[in-house]
């Protein structure tokens, strides 16, 4: 129960939480009203960087969601040219994370991190489709070890986000639901896959590591 109400926070949040707490104490000396506002901000900082445990289905015939948030797009798209997949058609599902969602991202299926590619870019509203092509982003190509099947995950910075955090390395083996990183302050995650039935719906709110996105 305690872990549910007060989940652990991601290591990226420690310094932000410390700064917020210090600022709150300083401002309380001058204004109780502003101090109250900063107390609320401090609680929000803690809430934003929460990193709760998640229980995946542990079944690689399914893809679980790589992020918490709202599904804003389900469509057939060419693969990312950054990974030399522009001539391959994938199903793409986009998940928008607002500033109240948990921002820790997870791998949808067990596999090996075949390639990681980071690309600097703009900071457009992550809910816009062109954010997939113009914003700062980080690509993961995952080999699922099933007949060479590949899953692509893309972390995309948003209007407020200013740092994409990657926590895995190329060549690393991961299990379904393992953490792969986070994006600070509002962002989006795209997942590309083939030969699977989409289970998620447009406008659906999903939970990283638990909600089912697609199945064989």
C-alpha positions in Angstrom: 0.0 0.0 0.0 2.8 2.4 0.9 4.6 1.7 -2.4 1.3 2.4 -4.2 0.8 5.8 -2.5 4.5 6.7 -2.4 6.2 4.9 -5.3 10.0 5.2 -5.7 11.2 7.9 -8.0 13.5 7.7 -11.0 17.1 8.7 -10.4 16.7 11.6 -12.9 14.2 13.1 -10.4 16.5 13.4 -7.4 18.1 16.7 -8.3 14.8 18.3 -9.4 13.1 17.2 -6.2 16.0 18.6 -4.1 15.9 21.9 -5.9 12.2 22.2 -5.5 12.3 21.4 -1.8 15.1 23.9 -1.2 13.3 26.6 -3.2 10.1 25.9 -1.2 11.8 26.4 2.2 13.4 29.6 1.0 10.2 31.1 -0.4 8.2 30.2 2.7 10.3 32.7 4.6 9.0 35.5 2.4 5.5 34.4 1.5 3.2 31.7 2.8 1.1 31.9 -0.3 4.0 31.5 -2.8 5.4 28.8 -0.4 2.1 26.9 -0.7 2.4 27.0 -4.5 5.9 25.7 -4.4 4.8 22.9 -2.0 2.3 21.8 -4.7 5.0 22.1 -7.3 7.3 19.9 -5.2 4.6 17.2 -4.9 4.1 17.4 -8.7 7.9 17.0 -9.3 7.8 13.9 -7.1 4.8 12.6 -8.9 6.2 13.3 -12.4 9.4 11.3 -11.7 7.6 8.3 -10.1 8.9 4.9 -11.2 6.3 2.3 -10.0 6.8 -1.4 -10.5 4.8 -2.9 -13.3 3.8 -6.5 -13.9 3.9 -7.6 -17.6 2.0 -10.4 -19.1 5.3 -12.2 -19.7 4.1 -13.6 -23.0 5.9 -12.6 -26.2 3.0 -13.4 -28.4 1.8 -9.9 -27.2 3.3 -6.4 -27.4 2.8 -4.4 -24.2 2.8 -0.6 -24.2 6.2 1.1 -24.1 4.7 4.1 -22.3 1.9 5.5 -20.1 -0.3 7.9 -22.0 -2.9 8.4 -24.7 -2.9 6.6 -28.0 -3.1 9.4 -30.6 -2.3 7.5 -33.8 -2.6 4.0 -35.3 -1.6 3.8 -38.9 0.5 2.1 -41.6 3.8 3.9 -42.1 7.2 3.5 -43.7 9.9 2.6 -41.2 12.3 5.3 -39.9 14.9 6.2 -42.5 17.4 6.7 -39.7 17.4 2.9 -39.3 17.4 2.3 -43.1 13.8 1.0 -42.9 12.1 3.6 -45.1 11.2 1.0 -47.7 9.5 -1.3 -45.2 5.9 -0.8 -44.1 5.1 -1.1 -40.4 2.1 -0.6 -38.2 2.9 2.5 -36.1 1.2 3.2 -32.7 1.9 6.6 -31.1 1.5 7.2 -27.4 1.4 10.8 -26.1 2.6 11.4 -22.5 1.3 14.5 -20.8 3.0 16.1 -17.8 0.9 14.0 -15.4 1.8 10.6 -16.9 4.6 8.4 -15.6 7.5 9.0 -18.1 9.5 5.7 -17.6 9.5 3.8 -20.8 9.6 0.0 -21.1 10.3 -2.6 -23.8 7.2 -4.2 -25.4 8.6 -7.6 -26.0 11.7 -9.6 -25.0 14.6 -9.3 -27.3 18.1 -7.9 -28.0 18.8 -4.2 -28.5 20.2 -4.5 -32.0 20.7 -0.8 -32.6 20.3 2.6 -30.8 20.3 5.8 -32.7 20.0 9.3 -31.3 19.0 12.3 -33.4 18.9 15.9 -32.3 15.9 18.0 -33.4 13.2 20.5 -32.6 10.8 20.6 -29.6 7.4 20.7 -31.3 4.2 19.6 -29.5 4.7 15.8 -29.2 1.0 15.2 -30.1 1.6 16.4 -33.6 2.4 13.7 -36.2 5.3 15.7 -37.6 7.1 15.4 -34.2 8.0 11.9 -35.4 10.2 13.4 -38.1 11.3 16.8 -36.7 11.7 16.5 -32.9 14.7 15.3 -30.9 14.4 11.5 -30.7 16.0 8.2 -29.8 15.5 5.0 -31.8 15.7 1.4 -30.5 15.7 -1.5 -33.0 14.8 -4.6 -31.1 15.4 -8.1 -32.5 12.8 -10.4 -30.9 14.7 -13.6 -32.0 11.5 -14.7 -33.8 12.4 -15.3 -37.4 14.4 -12.1 -37.4 11.3 -10.0 -36.5 12.2 -6.5 -35.5 10.3 -4.0 -33.3 11.1 -0.3 -33.4 10.7 2.0 -30.4 11.1 5.8 -30.7 11.4 8.1 -27.8 10.4 11.6 -28.9 11.0 14.8 -27.0 8.1 17.2 -26.8 7.3 20.9 -26.4 8.5 21.0 -22.8 10.8 18.0 -22.7 14.5 18.8 -23.0 16.2 15.5 -22.4 15.8 11.9 -23.5 17.3 9.4 -21.1 18.4 6.1 -22.5 19.2 3.4 -19.9 20.1 0.4 -22.1 23.0 -0.4 -24.4 23.3 -1.9 -27.8 23.6 -5.7 -27.7 21.8 -5.9 -24.3 19.2 -8.6 -23.8 15.9 -7.4 -22.2 12.8 -9.1 -21.0 9.3 -7.8 -21.7 8.4 -4.8 -19.5 12.1 -4.0 -18.6 12.9 -0.3 -18.4 14.6 1.3 -21.3 14.7 5.0 -20.2 12.5 8.0 -19.8 11.8 11.4 -21.3 11.7 14.5 -19.0 8.5 16.7 -19.0 6.0 15.8 -21.6 6.7 13.7 -24.7 5.8 10.8 -26.9 6.7 7.2 -27.8 6.1 5.5 -31.2 6.3 1.7 -31.7 6.6 0.1 -35.1 5.8 -3.5 -35.7 4.7 -6.0 -38.5 2.5 -9.1 -38.8 0.5 -8.5 -35.6 -3.1 -7.7 -34.8 -3.6 -4.3 -33.1 -5.5 -4.7 -29.9 -5.3 -1.1 -28.7 -7.8 1.6 -29.7 -7.3 5.2 -30.8 -8.0 7.4 -27.8 -7.2 4.7 -25.3 -5.2 5.4 -22.2 -2.5 2.8 -21.7 0.0 1.8 -19.0 3.7 1.0 -19.8 4.6 -2.6 -19.4 1.0 -3.8 -18.8 -1.5 -2.6 -21.4 -1.7 -4.9 -24.5 -0.9 -3.1 -27.8 -0.9 -6.0 -30.3 -0.8 -9.8 -30.6 0.2 -12.5 -33.1 
